[in-house]
Amino acid sequence: MNSYFPKCRWSIYDVAAIALITLCSLCIERWLMRLATQRGISSGIPVLVSELMVGLVPIVWVLLIRRAGLSDLGLKRGRWSLQRTTGIGLITGVTLAAIFGDMARLFFSAKLTVSYLLATFILTPTSGYLISAWIVGPISEEVCFRGFFYPIFRQKFGIEAGLLIQSAMFYGFHAFNSELSIATLLCGLAYGLLYELTGSLYPCIVGHSIYNFIIVVLTALQKAAQHTT
């Protein structure tokens, strides 16, 4: 057994329970978003709350029910130094965004201005989405899919199958929210492979956050290009 992936202290039944709770939280999120839209208030808050649940439920489950630690969820140093793993995560996030975000075309087609980004994202009701996309989402989703789901699939079915299963679940989670994209599936696979190679969830969180950040900025650039044409 790999020392960075010791014997998993939870079972496939725990995974089924967490998956069910996650699905319920998504259903509640969809209902709250519809309610928010009807009342003309920000729908970013339900997304933020749902993302918090995605990460907090596995943490509480592991700590209180299975009496394990955060290190069992991958929240540990891993094979290399924190600086090195952070750098690897940053490079991974930028690379994935370059592949799936069509960065070059968007950067040449619009000028990025601080005022435009502030007006489009930060100073609007969409700020809940930003907190979710840049901070809460990457942490929660990595803890859930890579930290909680992947180790038991890895233990039961092997590395290759484990990577594919957790990536498919990550894809299904986003597909439920109408974020259906092959990029989601491949990013889930990349983050899982990153966890396998480093033995730490930190580079996965960094890479996920950087990827989301760049995609949001590129979306702003695309909107700016459309606005100026």
C-alpha positions as MATLAB code, in Angstrom:
seq = 'MNSYFPKCRWSIYDVAAIALITLCSLCIERWLMRLATQRGISSGIPVLVSELMVGLVPIVWVLLIRRAGLSDLGLKRGRWSLQRTTGIGLITGVTLAAIFGDMARLFFSAKLTVSYLLATFILTPTSGYLISAWIVGPISEEVCFRGFFYPIFRQKFGIEAGLLIQSAMFYGFHAFNSELSIATLLCGLAYGLLYELTGSLYPCIVGHSIYNFIIVVLTALQKAAQHTT';
ca = [
       0.000    0.000    0.000;
       1.326    3.428   -0.967;
       2.313    5.359    2.173;
       0.594    8.460    0.800;
      -2.595    6.457    0.316;
      -2.905    4.289    3.445;
      -5.813    1.889    3.895;
      -8.994    3.893    3.502;
     -10.918    4.245    6.764;
     -14.305    4.560    5.110;
     -16.246    2.199    2.865;
     -18.126    2.217   -0.406;
     -21.315    2.595    1.647;
     -19.972    5.850    3.057;
     -19.335    7.007   -0.511;
     -22.928    6.141   -1.438;
     -24.212    8.127    1.551;
     -22.103   11.189    0.734;
     -23.071   10.979   -2.944;
     -26.753   10.923   -1.951;
     -26.328   13.901    0.392;
     -24.479   15.776   -2.364;
     -27.295   15.064   -4.815;
     -29.843   16.318   -2.274;
     -27.840   19.521   -1.767;
     -27.838   20.089   -5.537;
     -31.610   19.631   -5.676;
     -32.023   22.143   -2.842;
     -29.665   24.524   -4.657;
     -31.760   24.343   -7.837;
     -34.938   25.024   -5.869;
     -33.383   27.974   -4.029;
     -32.053   29.414   -7.284;
     -35.513   29.337   -8.825;
     -36.939   30.945   -5.699;
     -34.229   33.641   -5.757;
     -34.877   34.350   -9.427;
     -38.603   34.711   -8.808;
     -37.965   37.187   -5.994;
     -35.311   39.121   -7.901;
     -32.453   38.457   -5.495;
     -28.965   37.073   -6.063;
     -28.865   33.384   -6.959;
     -25.151   33.237   -6.117;
     -25.848   32.554   -2.426;
     -27.557   29.162   -2.998;
     -24.585   28.111   -5.138;
     -22.181   29.148   -2.387;
     -24.142   27.276    0.291;
     -24.339   24.157   -1.874;
     -20.577   24.211   -2.520;
     -19.929   24.568    1.201;
     -22.036   21.479    1.866;
     -20.166   19.491   -0.799;
     -16.921   19.961    1.134;
     -18.110   20.138    4.730;
     -20.217   16.963    4.718;
     -17.287   14.628    3.851;
     -15.059   16.418    6.369;
     -17.613   16.050    9.177;
     -18.300   12.443    8.140;
     -14.614   11.509    8.201;
     -13.801   13.337   11.439;
     -16.854   12.425   13.530;
     -18.171    9.161   12.119;
     -15.027    7.418   10.850;
     -12.711    9.021   13.423;
     -10.102    9.754   10.770;
      -8.100   12.942   10.246;
      -7.851   15.635    7.604;
      -4.664   14.004    6.344;
      -6.777   11.004    5.305;
      -8.591   13.398    2.956;
      -5.310   14.421    1.368;
      -4.910   17.671    3.301;
      -1.235   17.060    3.984;
       2.185   17.917    2.597;
       2.576   14.905    0.290;
       5.720   13.802   -1.538;
       7.271   17.224   -2.050;
       7.518   20.590   -0.320;
       4.472   22.832   -0.111;
       6.152   25.388   -2.404;
       6.839   22.773   -5.072;
       3.371   21.224   -4.957;
       1.784   24.702   -5.074;
       3.865   25.533   -8.146;
       2.821   22.278   -9.818;
      -0.809   23.090   -9.082;
      -0.447   26.571  -10.542;
       1.156   25.235  -13.732;
      -1.578   22.594  -14.033;
      -4.358   25.187  -13.692;
      -2.811   27.518  -16.279;
      -2.175   24.624  -18.686;
      -5.737   23.331  -18.447;
      -7.122   26.837  -18.946;
      -4.857   27.324  -21.960;
      -6.119   24.078  -23.478;
      -9.817   24.490  -22.755;
     -10.205   28.264  -22.438;
      -8.911   29.362  -25.841;
      -6.817   31.958  -24.025;
      -4.837   33.368  -26.940;
      -7.844   34.223  -29.099;
      -9.660   35.949  -26.240;
      -6.661   37.947  -25.067;
      -6.096   39.287  -28.562;
      -9.783   40.050  -29.159;
     -10.430   42.239  -26.069;
      -8.627   44.472  -23.623;
      -8.796   43.454  -19.996;
      -9.535   46.440  -17.773;
      -9.874   46.408  -14.012;
     -12.930   48.660  -14.180;
     -14.695   46.298  -16.586;
     -14.020   43.267  -14.395;
     -15.219   45.139  -11.320;
     -18.376   46.261  -13.074;
     -19.047   42.840  -14.582;
     -18.279   40.552  -11.667;
     -17.053   41.937   -8.354;
     -19.479   44.783   -7.709;
     -22.615   42.907   -8.763;
     -24.854   40.222   -7.222;
     -22.701   37.632   -9.016;
     -20.033   37.977   -6.304;
     -21.440   34.847   -4.653;
     -20.560   32.934   -7.792;
     -17.013   34.311   -7.681;
     -16.404   33.256   -4.097;
     -17.784   29.855   -4.985;
     -15.801   29.519   -8.227;
     -12.458   30.815   -6.958;
     -12.306   29.716   -3.330;
     -15.086   27.563   -1.884;
     -15.757   25.432   -4.961;
     -12.173   24.295   -5.592;
     -11.633   23.427   -1.928;
     -14.981   21.665   -1.455;
     -14.927   19.754   -4.722;
     -11.354   18.569   -4.295;
     -12.042   17.404   -0.740;
     -15.159   15.551   -1.895;
     -14.139   14.010   -5.218;
     -10.382   13.568   -4.882;
     -10.034   13.473   -1.094;
     -13.071   11.357   -0.186;
     -14.221    9.443   -3.273;
     -10.931    8.661   -5.000;
      -9.094    6.787   -2.183;
     -11.807    4.164   -1.757;
     -12.180    3.648   -5.520;
      -8.394    3.429   -5.782;
      -8.322    0.824   -3.022;
     -11.214   -1.239   -4.415;
     -10.585   -1.069   -8.177;
      -7.019    0.173   -8.702;
      -5.479    3.485   -9.742;
      -6.693    3.634  -13.347;
     -10.289    2.678  -12.576;
     -10.301    4.898   -9.498;
      -9.217    7.909  -11.541;
     -11.885    7.261  -14.162;
     -14.692    6.734  -11.637;
     -13.980    9.859   -9.612;
     -13.645   11.864  -12.830;
     -17.012   10.546  -14.058;
     -18.616   11.513  -10.737;
     -17.059   14.982  -10.968;
     -18.474   15.263  -14.482;
     -21.910   14.136  -13.319;
     -21.888   16.672  -10.477;
     -21.341   19.524  -12.950;
     -23.695   18.021  -15.537;
     -26.476   18.212  -12.946;
     -25.881   21.956  -12.869;
     -26.013   22.154  -16.688;
     -22.232   22.599  -16.885;
     -21.848   19.721  -19.332;
     -18.434   19.807  -20.976;
     -15.736   17.324  -21.919;
     -13.328   19.788  -20.287;
     -14.946   19.024  -16.922;
     -14.335   15.303  -17.361;
     -10.707   15.802  -18.402;
     -10.044   18.340  -15.644;
     -11.380   15.845  -13.092;
      -9.007   13.266  -14.507;
      -6.095   15.734  -14.388;
      -6.772   16.722  -10.763;
      -7.036   13.060   -9.781;
      -3.735   12.274  -11.498;
      -2.163   15.275   -9.778;
      -3.300   13.928   -6.410;
      -1.924   10.491   -7.262;
       1.458   11.915   -8.282;
       1.925   14.342   -5.391;
       0.104   12.561   -2.559;
      -1.419   15.889   -1.545;
      -4.697   17.653   -2.237;
      -3.123   21.117   -2.061;
      -1.857   21.265   -5.670;
      -5.274   20.039   -6.850;
      -6.982   22.884   -4.980;
      -4.517   25.431   -6.353;
      -4.850   24.121   -9.910;
      -8.644   24.004   -9.694;
      -8.804   27.555   -8.326;
      -6.409   28.955  -10.940;
      -8.326   27.216  -13.733;
     -11.654   28.649  -12.526;
     -10.114   32.103  -12.093;
      -8.747   32.170  -15.636;
     -11.985   30.845  -17.142;
     -13.991   33.564  -15.361;
     -11.566   36.243  -16.569;
     -11.702   34.867  -20.117;
     -15.487   34.975  -19.932;
     -15.229   38.649  -18.994;
     -12.911   39.240  -21.942;
     -15.322   37.518  -24.277;
     -18.179   39.662  -23.013;
     -16.024   42.769  -23.407;
     -15.230   41.799  -27.003;
     -18.927   41.290  -27.754;
     -19.758   44.597  -26.056;
     -17.279   46.543  -28.180;
     -18.340   45.041  -31.512;
];
